[in-house]
Amino acid sequence: MASASRDLKETAQLSGDNGGEPTLHPDFTQLVQHALNTGVRVRIYPNLFRFRAEHWALFSDPHVRVATTYHSDDSAQHDKISGRLGSHEATRANIIEAVRRNIPVKVAIVDGGNGQRAEEARAEMVTLGVSGVSISRVRAVGNAATSRIPSTGELCGRCADGKAAILPDGRVAVCEIGRFLSVGDVRAGSLGKILASPQWDQLAASIPSPRGVAPCPPDCSPNDDSCQPSGNDTCNPAS
């Protein structure tokens, strides 16, 4: 998945959310290198569970940013949430390795409640030297949606405002989280025409505006850092 912004400060994003682990794609290295060679910044969302050692060189590139999720400081709870035995040990070890290599890594903790040790997980990450760590609640979108069509109120209100997400099938969505709001296909037409179309404007108008939060400058989260959980609440649901 890639995102594009109208201010042309483009960032290609490779995400495991709702679509599998990006580092397992057979052409992952080539895709990242192609984006870098064309002058596009790259943001990668691996689960840091299993990936090849050669990827450390990619992650170390100054134009690459890495973000991942961490569920709990308790290994059994973490593995249960991720659904992967041993994921706590592997993810934690690779986060430590990223810090050791001076690779800026952001860690998001999505708190599902029910006794999840989210605050303890955040404290652990800070102790390990992770500077960018945040907690957010589960959003009712994607696999967590409670209805067939998720509510636009789950979005932060800044989707389609200076950003868009190009989905794997070519559709253009308002953001990574708002995949259920899409129009057009970049395989059949230009991205510029899609973003300038009345259909795009209609999608943007259907999203509630954020409440009680000052507008973001162009390089502020979420514009510069996708809709991952944010420590300054800029990505909280608008409603």
N, C-alpha and C positions, 0 to 999 in steps of 0.2 A: 504494500500500500504506500502511496506517495501523497504528500500534501503540497499544495501550491497556494501562494498568497499573491494578492493583487499588487502588493508593493514590490514584487519580484525578488524579495529576500527568501528564496526558495529553500526548502528543506525536504529531502526525501526521507520518508519514514518507513522502516521495516519493522513490522510489529507481529508479535505472536498472539495478540488478543483476537479471539474469535476466528483465528485462521491458521493455527499451528505455529511451531517454532521456526522463526525465519532463518536461523543458522543451519537448519537441516535441509534447506533448499539446495539442490545440487549446484546451482549457479550463484549461490549467495555471495561468495568472494568476488566474482566477476561483476555482479550487479552493484555491489558497494563501490568497487573500483571504478566502474563506468560512471557512476554518479559523481564521484570525486574528480574524475578526469574532466568532466564537463562543468566543473565549478559549482556543483550543488552540494550543500552541506547534507550530512546524513545523520539521522537519529535512529538508533537500533533499540528494539525492545526485546531482548532475549530473556529467557527464563533463568539463564545462567545455571542450568542444571546439567546439560550435556552439550558440549560444542567442541570443535577441534582446536588444538593448541595454536594452530596457525592464525586463528581469529584474534589473538591478542595483539598482533601487529596491526590489524585493521582498527581495533578498538583504540589503539594508541595514536591514531592519526588525529592531528589537531582539529580537523574539520568533521570528526565523528563524535557523537555524543551517545552515551549508553544509559539506559534506564531499565530497571527491572522491578519485580514485585517480591515482597517478603511478607510472610503471613504471621509468624509467631516465633518467639524465642524458644518455645517448646517444640522439640523435634517431632514428637508424635502428633501434636496438633497441626503443625505446619504440613506434615506429610498427608494428613487426612484432608486438609483443605485443598492442597494441590492435587491430590489423587495420585501422587507418585511416591513410592517408598524410597527413602534416601534423598529426597529433594532438599530437605532442610540442610543436611550435611554438605551436599554438593553446592547448593546456592550460596550458603554462608561462606564456604571456602573460596568460591570464585569472587565473591564480593571483597573478601580480605585480599585476594590476589590483585584485584583491580586497584584497590587502595595502595597496595605495595608498589604497583607499577605507576602510580600517580595518574591513573586514568579516572577522570571525573565520572562518577556513576551516581545516578539518582535512584533512590529506592522509594517505592510507593507501597504503603501498607493499606489495603482495602479492608476495613473493619466490617465484618459480617455480623457482629454482635454475638450473642449466645456464649459469652465467656471468652471470646477470642482475646489473646494476650497482645493486643495491638500496641498499647502504650509501652509495654515491656519490650516489644520488638523494636519500637522506635528508639528507646533508650539504649538497647544493645547496639543498633546501627551507629548511633552517635559515638558510643564508646569505641567502636571499631574504626572510627575515623571517617565515616560517611557524612559529608557536609550537606547533601541534599536529600533529606528524608522527610516524608510527610504521611499523614493519615487522612483517609477519606472514607465515607460510608459506601456501601454497595449501591450502585445505580441500577434502576429497573430498566436497563436496556440490554440488548444482546441476549446472551444466555440467561441473564438475570431478570429479563422482562417477565412481568406477570400477566401480560396480555399479548395478543398477536401483534398489535401495533403499539409500540411504547409511547409514553407521553412525552410531548415536547418540553414539559415542565422539568424533566430530568436533565435537560441540557443547561449549560451555563448561561446561555443568552447571547454569547458572542460567536456562535457558529455562523458560518457564511459571511462573517464580517472580517474581511481581509484574509480569509483562509478557506480552503476546501480540501477534501480528501478524494483522491482518485482510487477507487476500489479495484480489486484484482480483475474484475470483469469489465473494467473500463467506465463504469458509471461514476458520476461525480456527485459526492455527498457533501453535506454542509460541514461535516467534521468527522473525525474517526469514530466518535461515540454516536453521532447522529447518522449512522449508515442507513437508517430506515427512511431518511429524507434525501432522495437523490433524483437527479435529472440528467438526461443526455448521456452520451457515450463518446469518450475521446477517441475511440477507434473509428468512429464515423464522422467526426467533426473536430474542430479546434477547441481547446480548453477556453480560450478567450471568448469565443462566441457563446459558449455555454454559460460562462460567468456574466455575460452581458445580456442574457436572454430574459424575457418576462417570466419564464418558468422558474428561473433561479431566484429572481426577485420575490416571487410568490412564496417559495420555500423559506427564504430569509425572513419574510414578513410573518410567517406562521410561528416563529420561535419567540417565546416570551423574552422581553428585555430583562437584563439583570437588575435586581432590586438592591438599593442601598450600597452599591459598589461603584466607585468612580471608573470611568472608561479607561481601558488599557492603552498605553502608548504602543507604537508598532512592535517594539522589541520586548514587550512585557508578556509574561505568562497570561493567558494561554497562547497568544499569537506565536511566540517564539519557542514554546515548549509543549505544544499539543494540549490535549485536554486530560492530561494526567493529573492526579490529585495534587493540589497546590497548597503550599504552606500559608499563602496569604489570602486564601479563600476566593481567588478570582475564578476558580473553576467550579464552585459550588452550584447546584441546580438553581435556576433562576426563580423557581417557585418554592 
